Amino acid sequence: MTIPFVDMYAQYLTIKNDIDEAMQEVIRNSSFIRSSHVTKFEKEFADLLGIKHCVSCANGTDSLYILMKAFKIQPGDEVITTAHSWISTSETITQAGGKVIFCDTEEDTYTIDPKQIEAKITSKTVGIIPVHLYGQSVDMDPILEIAKKHKLWVIEDCAQAHLAEYKGRKVGTMGDAASFSFYPGKNLGAMGDAGCLVTNNTSIAEWCELFARHGGKGEHHIEGINSRLDGLQAAILSVKLPHLKKWTLARKKIAEKYDGLLSDIDNVVTPVVASNRSHVYHLYVIRAKERDKLKQYLNEAGVSTMLNYPKALPFYPAYKYLNHRSEDFPIAYRNQHEILSIPIYPEMIDEQIQYVANKIHSFYH
Ligand SMILES: *Cc1c(COP(=O)(O)O)cnc(C)c1O
């Protein structure tokens, strides 16, 4: 048996007719750019979250960058974010003109530790970017409190956490604004690059719209960038959106099965979901003894796995200039050596889940 890490073709087959038709319609009308498909999807996604504005853009990295420009980040301004994420979160801080300040993660959830944020705040701090990593909501209330107290903005990075919740509130609706990615492998994925930002703040939404579309069509009020969701991707996302709740539930069920099947292995720590927080399992990440050997063993048994991510951000060459040492982020540093993402996608069947679990068992016996 071979188990892919994700099976996007399997998902396509479940909605093939609708996808094919939607694509044909876009082609028939040549509505490739700025079409009704785009505005339709923006409205649908905003409605699903229960938020006022959704501004689509080319990917989930641009949306972070555009938002930071909207919050008027100035050279030397400091932005606090997690030491454990995909590099989009931190590289956009630098690109927007700010300085990256990393913060370690909680002991067992892989998300930023709110208790360590306040010590990082200086007179230069302007914002915080919590990342709902792997699909689990960050502990938001303490972060929102700190932000209020120090007058900082909060941009939620929701790229991995569509429909995850914190105390019944959807991620993306708690901060000043939020960023989503529709990269193909994300919980809601296009068939190419795509992303959006959401906010209840009308003036921020309007500025982002202007900035992402060359500073305005016809009249260029400012210099902007070109970051668009194209018509084909929008039409595809509109077909997929009504399935998202069902797919999310399927991910949760698979995670529950893994939890049960792996619970008796002492050398494996299964994902911990904190109280008041939900997890939508973009990734199912275990911590494993002899992680590299296990990864190789699974690979030889036909099970694809990933490291998300092989290093915590401060330890990549890109951040060597910050001169961080492993002791600065002990939890993220420990995790980079132990984490392993095993296959999870809504179309996974019981036999596949069982097979992956069996192979992990046999490795340790
Ligand atoms: C995927 C991802 C992004 C960026 O999304 P792209 O659409 O690939 O640009 C940003 N942050 C996190 C945490 C991600 O996982």
The ligand as a Tripos MOL2 file, in Angstrom:
@<TRIPOS>MOLECULE
LIG
   15    15     1     0     0
SMALL
NO_CHARGES

@<TRIPOS>ATOM
      1 C1          0.7220   28.5260    3.5140 C.3       1 LIG1
      2 C2          1.0410   29.5180    4.5590 C.ar      1 LIG1
      3 C3          1.2020   30.8880    4.2700 C.ar      1 LIG1
      4 C4          1.3180   31.4440    2.8850 C.3       1 LIG1
      5 O1          0.4210   31.0620    1.9770 O.3       1 LIG1
      6 P1          0.7660   31.0610    0.4080 P.3       1 LIG1
      7 O2         -0.5890   31.0860   -0.1880 O.co2     1 LIG1
      8 O3          1.5240   29.8150    0.1140 O.co2     1 LIG1
      9 O4          1.5390   32.2830    0.1000 O.co2     1 LIG1
     10 C5          1.3640   31.7750    5.3080 C.ar      1 LIG1
     11 N1          1.4230   31.3500    6.5840 N.ar      1 LIG1
     12 C6          1.3020   30.0470    6.9030 C.ar      1 LIG1
     13 C7          1.3540   29.6600    8.3330 C.3       1 LIG1
     14 C8          1.1210   29.0850    5.9070 C.ar      1 LIG1
     15 O5          1.0250   27.7960    6.2390 O.3       1 LIG1
@<TRIPOS>BOND
     1     1     2 1
     2     2     3 ar
     3     2    14 ar
     4     3     4 1
     5     3    10 ar
     6     4     5 1
     7     5     6 1
     8     6     7 2
     9     6     8 1
    10     6     9 1
    11    10    11 ar
    12    11    12 ar
    13    12    13 1
    14    12    14 ar
    15    14    15 1
@<TRIPOS>SUBSTRUCTURE
     1 LIG1         1 GROUP 0 **** ****
